[in-house]
Amino acid sequence: MLHLGMNLFNPFKKKNTTVEKIEPIAEDNQPHNLPEMLMTKLLFSGKPSLNADQILAELKKHIPNIDHSFAVSSLIFSFPDYPVQLADATIPAQLNILIPDRNEAGVGLPDTAFTQNWHWPEANDIAKNCQYEILITDLMSRSLPYKTRVNLFMDFLTAVIRVTQPDSVYTFHGDKLLNPVAITNLWDNDKTQALYALCNVRLFNVSNDPQNRELLMDTIGMHALGLPDFQIRFTGLNENEMANLMWTYAYHVYEYGDIIEDGETIEGLTAGSKWKCVKQLSLVAPERIVINIIPR
């Protein structure tokens, strides 16, 4: 089981949310999440220095074969060794750096970016102090095998981080803020934790009864890879242990693919326990297919 440390969740900062009962998806109509374009923002307190040649040189330490096209508002990198099959053509995978007007300050983040950063206590203060941003996307790589895609994206992201030295990183599909040093250190030393910069585990209150608190925990970000996320509603279980378990579930699916069928069971917190899995639409946005865990 993955161990992510204690005190992941502050009980005084849980966000109340409203959830609706959603019926399981019919067995003969089991949709899957479709891969989405990965997007990550690098945030800076001062105007960033973007040296395209330095970024290219850093990238080539990991991926020697790269084509590139540099413009005022974008840096485009193509990877011939990562072919992407389209309907009528094969093209190289492509990752982009999109640059807003360099003379204008401004960072755009959703309110939710500041609500689930249990892993980095200083995240909100640092991000709110940032005035500039650049956007990294993998516009033309969604059809790659998801592990290949993640490895390419993370090699690209960490190379750009090393050169540009941002103060904070925001991942869209994980909807969390990240310490850029933590991203590069982890990717350099432990590529088995490939989901750290792309996914998150969230916690919500779903009951206003202080005597019988019901919580909802879910993963977010797996859906962008075309994989199911997880969610679970529970009372009386240790939140840190549940968070570690949700990460374990996520990495199991990342390792073996979307292999958990509707109605199957999965081991819970105690050895030999069997928790039922039901595929359904998520109870909390964004709408996506999740594996709902029933802890009984």
N, C-alpha and C positions, 0 to 999 in steps of 0.2 A: 504494500500500500504506500502511496506517496505520502510523505510527511512534509507539510508546508509550514510548520511552525505553529505555535500557540497564539491565542488572542487574535485570530483572524477577524473576529467580529466584535464590535463594541456594542453591548446590549442597549446603550443609551442613544444610539444613532440609527437604529433600525427604522426603515421607511415603511409607513403603512401603505398598503396598496389594496385595491379592490380586484377580486378575481371572480370569474363566473364559472359555473359548472359547464364543462364542454364534454360531450359524449365521445367515446373512442371512435376512431375512424373505422368504417366497415372493413371487414377482413378482405373483401374482394376489391377494395379501392384504397390500397396502401400507397399514398404518394411519398415522395422523397424530397428533401430539400435540394434545390438546385444550387450549384456553386455560384457565388457572387463575387464581384470584383473586390479584392482586398484593398483597403484604404487605411493609411496611417498618416497622421499629422505629426510633424516635428515642430515643437514650439520653442521660441527664443525670447529672452528678455530684451536683447538688443538685436540690431539688424544683422541677419546672418551673412556670413561670407560663403558664397557658393563658388567653389573652384571646380569646374566640370572636369578638368584634366586630372586633378587630384582624386576626385571620386572615381574616375575611370581607372586610374592606377591602383587604387585600393581594391576595386572590384576584381581586377585582373589577378590579384593574389589568390583569389578563390575560383574565378571563372575566366580562363585565359581568352576564350574565343568570344569577343563582344563587338558588335557593330553599334554605332552611336550617331545621333543627330542632335546638335545643340542649337537652341534658339533662345530668344530673350525670356520667354515665359515658360519654357519647358526644356527638360533634358530627357531625351528618349534613348533607351538602351535596349538593343535587341540581342537575343542569344541563339545563334544558329544551332547550337548543340541541343536545344530544347524545342523541337518542332511541335507546332500546334496545328492540328488538323481542322480546317474549316470545311464547310459544305462543298466548296469548289476549288479549294487551294490548301496548300500547306505553307505556313508562315512561321518564322521564329517567334518564340515567346518574347513578350515586350514588357518592360517596366518603365515607368515614367516618374519624373519629378516635375511637379507643376508648381510654378512660382508666381505668387500674386505680384501686384505692382510693388516693386522694391522700395518705392518712396513713400508707401502708405503703410502705417501700422494698423494692426487689427487682427484679432484671433476669434474665430467662431467655433464655439463648442456648445453642445446641448447641455441643458441643466443636469441630465442624468450622468454626465461625465464626472460629476463631483459627488456622487452618492454611493459608490460601491468600491472605493479605493482602500480596502482593508489592508492591502499588502504594502502600502506606502503612506505613512502618516502625514508626511509633508506635501503630498501630491497636490492638494487643492490650493494651498498657499503659493506654491511654486508656479502652477499653471496660471493662476489669476494674475501673476506678475509678468506673464509673457505678453509681448506686444507684436510678435511676428510669427508667421507660420509658413511652412511649405508642405505640400501634399505628395505622398508617395502612393502610387497605384500599380496594380498588375493587370492593366486593361486587356492584354492579349495573352493571358495564360490560364484562363479558367478551365479549359478542357484538358490540361495536363493532369496526370495522376496526382492525387491530392498531396501525397508525401513529397513527390518531386517538386510540386508547386510551392509547398511550404519551405522546403530547403532553399529553393531559388529565391523566394521572397525574403527569407531571413538573411541569407548571404548579402542580398542587395541592401536591405534595411540597415544591417549592422555596418556595412561599408559606408553608407551615407552618414550614419550617426558618428562614426569615428572621424570623418572629415569635417562635418559641420558643427559638431559639439552642441547639440540642442540642450535646453534646460529640462524639457519634459517631452514625452511622447504620448499621443492619444491614438488608441486603436479603435476604429469605428465599430467593428463587429464584436469586439470584446467590451466596448463601451467603458473603458477605464483608462486612467493615466498611469504612465510607467516611468520609472527612473531609467534614463537612457544607459547609464553605466551598468545597471542590473541586466538590461537586455543584452548588451555586448558580452559581459562577463559570463552570463549563463550560456549564451550561444557558443562562445569559445570553449567552454569547459564541459558542457553537458547538453548535447544536442538531443538527448532523450526527452528533455522537457521542451519540446518544440512548440507547445501550445501556450507557453507563458505570455508571449507578446501578442497573441491573437485571440485568446479566450479569457473568460472570467467566470467566477462563481459568485452569484448574487444571493442576497438574503432579504426577505420582506416579511413584515407583519401582515397577516391576513385576518387577524381577530383583534377586537378591541376589548376583549375580556381578560383583565390582568390575572384572573384566577385560572384561566385555561388558555394560555397563549398558543395560538397556532401559527406556525411559520411556514413560509414557502421558500425553498432554495432551488435555484436552477443554474445550469451552465448557459453561457451565451458565447457564440462565436463559431461553434462547430458547424452550424448551419451554412456558414459562408464557404465551407469546404465541401458541401454536399452531404454532410453527415448529420445525424440527429443530435440535438442537444438533450439534456436530461432535466427533469424537474421532480420535486418531491414536496409534499405537504406533511408536516409532522408536529407533534407536541412531545415535550419531555425528553428529547434526545439531545446529546451534546452537539452544539453547533460546530465546533472545531473538528470533531470527529466526522460529522456529516460533510463538512467542506472537503476534508481529505478524501472521503469516500466518493464524492461527486467528481473530484479530479481523477480519481482512479477509474471510475466509469468512463470518463471522457477519454482518457489515454487508452483504455481497453478498446474502445470503438476506433480511435485513431490508429491503433496498431493493427486491428483485424478487420476493420471496415464495418459497414452497417449490417451486422450479422444477428442482432438481437431481434427476434420475431415477436410480434404482438402476442401477449399471453404467456410468454416464457417467464421464468423466474431467474433472479440474480441474487448472489449472496449479499446480505446486509451487513450491519455492523458486527454481528457476532458470527463466529464460524458455524457453518451449517444452516444458518438462517436463510429463508427463501422469501424474497420480496418480488411481488408480481410486477411485470412490465406491460404497460399499455401504451401503444403509440397513439398520439392525439395532437391536436393543435395546442400550442402553448397557452398557458393561463395568463402570462404577462408578456407584453410587447418586448421585442418585435414578434409578429406572428410567424411561426415556423413549426415544423414537425419536431416533437420532442418525444422522448421515452419517459412516460410518467411512471414513477416508482411508487408502489403502494406498500408501505412499511408494516407488514403484518406477519 
